[in-house]
Amino acid sequence: MLLAVDVGNTQIAVGLFDGSELKAHWRIATRSDQTGDELAVVFSELLGLSGLGFREIREMVVASVVPSLTSSIIEMADKVIGARPMVVGPGIKTGIPILYDNPHEVGADRIVNAVSGFQKYGGPLIIVDFGTATTFNLISEDGRFLGGAIAPQMELAASALAQRAAQLYEVELRCPESVIGKTTDDNIRSGFVLGFLDLVSGLIRRFRAEYAQDLKVIVTGGRGEFFAKHIKEISVYDPHLTLQGLRIAWELRRKL
C-alpha cells in the first residue's frame, strides 16, 4: 500500500491507498518540532484504527510546506518502512510545467493539486485550496501551472482582528441572514463571512475575465464545502484532491 502525507502549516492529512482506492484517511494537528520517532508512534496509531500496521506500507509520498517536518518524516520512513519517501516539489517531474518566475517558490501542495485537478477534470481550471492560506491556482488547457493568487484564511483573519482590537472578539463564522448586522457578532459575521465569499467569487470572476470564461472551478481544503455551497461559480468540491494528487504524482514518477 501507498501512504500519502500532505504536511500543511496547520494540519497533516494522511491517506492510505490500495492502488487508486483511498482506503482510509486521517487529519492530525501540525507540530513542527515533532521528531521521526514521535511521528512513527502517531502514524502507527492511525494505521491501527484500520487494523493495519507499517508492515502493509510499501511506499510513501510526501508534500510538505514545513521543512522541519519533512526531515522528520524522511527519518520515520527510513526506520519503519526501510525506504526513503518520494518528496514532491519543484524539480520533481509531475507532468505539470510550472510557469512561475521562480518555480521553487511554488508550494508542494499547490503542485500536487495541479496534478490531481488537471488529470481528474482537465483544463483550463482554477483550483482554490482553503488551507492555512487560501490559494488560487490557474492551470491552462494543456496542463501548465500559470500562477495564481494567495489570500488569508477567513478564520485566521478574524482571529488576528480579535487579537488586535480591544473591543472585538472571535465568534462562530456562519452565514448571517442579513448584511446589516444588529449585534457585534452579526457585524463580524457580515464583514468576514460575506466579505470572504465576495473575495473568492470576485477573484474567480477576475480570473475568468483575464484568462478564460469557461474556467472550471475546483475547491478543496477545510472550508471548501462551505464556499462551494454559497458560490455559484464553483463547479466541484473535492475534499481529497491533494491526497489523490500525491498518489498520481507517485504513479507518474514510477513510469519515468
C-alpha positions as CSV (number, residue, x, y, z in Angstrom):
1,M,0.0,0.0,0.0
2,L,1.0,3.6,-0.5
3,L,0.9,6.2,2.3
4,A,0.4,9.7,1.1
5,V,1.2,12.6,3.5
6,D,0.3,16.2,3.0
7,V,2.1,18.4,5.6
8,G,0.4,21.8,6.0
9,N,1.1,24.6,8.4
10,T,-2.0,23.8,10.5
11,Q,-2.8,20.1,9.8
12,I,-1.3,17.0,8.3
13,A,-3.5,15.0,6.0
14,V,-2.7,11.3,5.7
15,G,-4.2,8.9,3.1
16,L,-3.7,5.2,2.7
17,F,-4.1,3.9,-0.9
18,D,-4.5,0.5,-2.3
19,G,-4.0,1.1,-6.0
20,S,-6.1,4.1,-6.8
21,E,-8.6,3.4,-4.0
22,L,-8.3,5.7,-0.9
23,K,-8.8,3.1,1.8
24,A,-8.6,5.4,4.8
25,H,-7.7,9.0,5.6
26,W,-6.9,11.0,8.7
27,R,-6.0,14.5,9.8
28,I,-3.8,15.5,12.7
29,A,-2.5,18.8,14.0
30,T,0.8,20.0,12.7
31,R,3.6,20.2,15.3
32,S,6.7,21.5,13.6
33,D,9.0,20.2,16.4
34,Q,8.0,16.5,16.2
35,T,10.8,14.0,15.7
36,G,10.7,11.0,13.4
37,D,10.2,8.7,16.4
38,E,7.2,10.7,17.6
39,L,5.7,10.7,14.2
40,A,6.2,6.9,14.0
41,V,4.1,6.5,17.1
42,V,1.3,8.7,15.8
43,F,1.2,7.1,12.4
44,S,1.3,3.6,13.9
45,E,-1.8,4.5,15.9
46,L,-3.6,5.9,12.9
47,L,-2.9,2.8,10.9
48,G,-4.1,0.7,13.9
49,L,-7.5,2.4,13.6
50,S,-7.9,0.5,10.3
51,G,-6.4,-2.7,11.7
52,L,-3.2,-2.1,9.8
53,G,0.5,-1.5,10.6
54,F,3.6,-0.3,8.9
55,R,4.2,-3.9,7.6
56,E,1.5,-3.2,4.9
57,I,3.1,0.0,3.7
58,R,5.4,-0.4,0.8
59,E,5.9,3.2,-0.4
60,M,5.4,6.7,0.9
61,V,4.9,10.0,-0.9
62,V,5.0,13.4,0.8
63,A,4.2,17.0,0.1
64,S,5.3,19.4,2.8
65,V,5.4,23.2,3.4
66,V,7.1,22.6,6.8
67,P,10.8,21.8,6.2
68,S,11.5,20.6,9.8
69,L,8.7,18.0,9.5
70,T,9.9,17.0,6.0
71,S,13.1,15.8,7.6
72,S,11.3,14.0,10.4
73,I,9.0,12.2,8.0
74,I,12.0,11.1,5.9
75,E,13.7,9.8,9.1
76,M,10.5,8.0,10.1
77,A,10.1,6.3,6.7
78,D,13.7,5.2,6.7
79,K,13.1,3.5,10.1
80,V,9.7,2.0,9.8
81,I,9.4,1.0,6.1
82,G,13.0,0.9,5.2
83,A,12.7,3.2,2.2
84,R,13.1,6.9,1.6
85,P,9.7,8.6,0.6
86,M,9.2,10.5,-2.6
87,V,9.1,14.1,-1.7
88,V,7.1,16.3,-4.2
89,G,8.5,19.7,-5.0
90,P,10.0,21.8,-7.8
91,G,12.4,19.6,-9.8
92,I,10.2,16.5,-9.4
93,K,8.7,15.6,-12.8
94,T,4.9,15.6,-12.4
95,G,3.9,16.4,-16.0
96,I,2.8,19.9,-15.0
97,P,5.2,22.6,-16.2
98,I,5.4,25.4,-13.7
99,L,5.4,28.8,-15.5
100,Y,6.4,30.8,-12.5
101,D,9.3,33.4,-12.4
102,N,10.9,31.1,-9.7
103,P,9.3,27.7,-9.7
104,H,11.0,26.9,-6.4
105,E,8.6,29.4,-4.7
106,V,5.6,27.2,-5.5
107,G,4.4,25.2,-2.5
108,A,4.3,21.4,-2.9
109,D,0.6,21.3,-2.1
110,R,-0.1,23.6,-5.0
111,I,1.9,21.4,-7.3
112,V,0.0,18.2,-6.4
113,N,-3.3,20.0,-6.5
114,A,-2.5,21.0,-10.1
115,V,-1.5,17.4,-11.0
116,S,-4.7,16.0,-9.5
117,G,-7.0,18.7,-10.8
118,F,-5.8,18.5,-14.4
119,Q,-5.8,14.7,-14.5
120,K,-9.3,14.5,-13.0
121,Y,-11.1,17.5,-14.5
122,G,-9.0,18.7,-17.5
123,G,-8.2,22.3,-18.2
124,P,-8.5,25.2,-18.1
125,L,-9.3,25.3,-14.5
126,I,-8.8,27.2,-11.3
127,I,-8.1,25.3,-8.1
128,V,-9.0,27.0,-4.8
129,D,-7.5,25.4,-1.7
130,F,-8.9,26.6,1.6
131,G,-5.9,25.7,3.9
132,T,-3.9,27.9,6.3
133,A,-3.8,30.3,3.4
134,T,-6.4,30.4,0.6
135,T,-4.6,29.7,-2.7
136,F,-5.9,30.1,-6.2
137,N,-4.0,28.0,-8.8
138,L,-4.6,28.6,-12.5
139,I,-4.0,25.6,-14.9
140,S,-4.1,26.0,-18.6
141,E,-6.0,23.9,-21.1
142,D,-2.8,22.0,-21.9
143,G,-1.8,21.4,-18.2
144,R,0.6,24.2,-17.4
145,F,0.7,25.9,-14.0
146,L,0.3,29.6,-14.9
147,G,0.3,31.2,-11.5
148,G,-2.5,32.4,-9.2
149,A,-3.2,34.3,-6.1
150,I,-2.9,33.9,-2.3
151,A,-5.3,35.3,0.2
152,P,-5.8,34.9,4.0
153,Q,-7.8,32.2,5.6
154,M,-11.1,33.5,6.9
155,E,-10.7,32.2,10.5
156,L,-7.1,33.4,10.8
157,A,-8.1,36.9,9.6
158,A,-10.9,37.0,12.2
159,S,-8.6,35.8,14.9
160,A,-6.0,38.4,14.1
161,L,-8.6,41.2,14.3
162,A,-9.8,39.9,17.7
163,Q,-6.2,39.9,19.0
164,R,-5.6,43.5,17.8
165,A,-8.9,45.2,18.6
166,A,-9.7,45.5,22.3
167,Q,-13.5,45.5,22.0
168,L,-13.8,42.8,19.4
169,Y,-13.7,39.0,19.9
170,E,-13.9,35.8,18.0
171,V,-17.3,34.5,17.0
172,E,-18.6,31.4,15.2
173,L,-18.3,32.2,11.5
174,R,-21.5,31.3,9.8
175,C,-23.6,33.0,7.1
176,P,-25.6,35.8,8.6
177,E,-29.2,36.3,7.5
178,S,-28.6,39.9,6.5
179,V,-25.6,42.0,5.7
180,I,-27.0,44.7,8.1
181,G,-25.8,43.3,11.4
182,K,-27.7,44.4,14.5
183,T,-25.2,42.9,17.0
184,T,-21.4,42.9,17.2
185,D,-21.5,39.2,16.5
186,D,-23.5,39.7,13.3
187,N,-21.4,42.7,12.3
188,I,-18.3,40.4,12.4
189,R,-20.1,37.7,10.5
190,S,-21.2,40.1,7.8
191,G,-17.7,41.5,7.4
192,F,-15.9,38.2,7.4
193,V,-18.2,35.6,6.0
194,L,-19.9,37.7,3.4
195,G,-16.7,39.6,2.7
196,F,-14.7,36.4,2.1
197,L,-17.5,34.9,-0.1
198,D,-17.2,38.1,-2.2
199,L,-13.4,37.9,-2.1
200,V,-13.4,34.3,-3.5
201,S,-16.2,34.9,-6.1
202,G,-14.6,38.2,-7.1
203,L,-11.2,36.6,-7.7
204,I,-12.8,33.8,-9.7
205,R,-14.6,36.4,-11.9
206,R,-11.3,38.2,-12.4
207,F,-9.5,35.0,-13.5
208,R,-12.3,34.3,-15.9
209,A,-12.2,37.8,-17.3
210,E,-8.4,37.8,-17.8
211,Y,-7.9,34.2,-18.9
212,A,-11.0,32.2,-20.0
213,Q,-14.7,32.4,-19.3
214,D,-15.0,28.6,-19.4
215,L,-12.6,28.0,-16.4
216,K,-13.8,25.1,-14.3
217,V,-13.5,25.9,-10.6
218,I,-12.5,23.1,-8.2
219,V,-12.3,23.7,-4.5
220,T,-10.7,21.7,-1.7
221,G,-9.5,22.1,1.8
222,G,-11.2,22.6,5.2
223,R,-13.7,25.3,4.2
224,G,-14.1,24.2,0.7
225,E,-17.5,22.6,1.2
226,F,-18.9,25.8,2.8
227,F,-17.7,28.0,0.0
228,A,-19.0,25.6,-2.6
229,K,-22.5,25.8,-1.1
230,H,-22.6,29.6,-1.4
231,I,-20.7,30.5,-4.6
232,K,-22.4,29.6,-7.9
233,E,-19.2,29.9,-9.9
234,I,-17.7,26.8,-8.1
235,S,-18.0,23.6,-10.2
236,V,-16.8,20.9,-7.8
237,Y,-15.9,20.4,-4.2
238,D,-13.2,17.7,-4.0
239,P,-12.1,17.0,-0.3
240,H,-9.3,14.6,-1.2
241,L,-7.8,16.4,-4.2
242,T,-4.4,16.8,-2.6
243,L,-4.1,13.2,-1.4
244,Q,-5.1,12.0,-4.8
245,G,-2.6,14.3,-6.4
246,L,0.2,12.8,-4.3
247,R,-0.9,9.3,-5.5
248,I,-0.9,10.5,-9.1
249,A,2.5,12.2,-8.8
250,W,3.9,9.0,-7.3
251,E,2.5,6.8,-10.1
252,L,3.8,9.2,-12.7
253,R,7.3,9.1,-11.2
254,R,7.3,5.3,-11.2
255,K,6.6,5.3,-15.0
256,L,9.6,7.6,-15.8
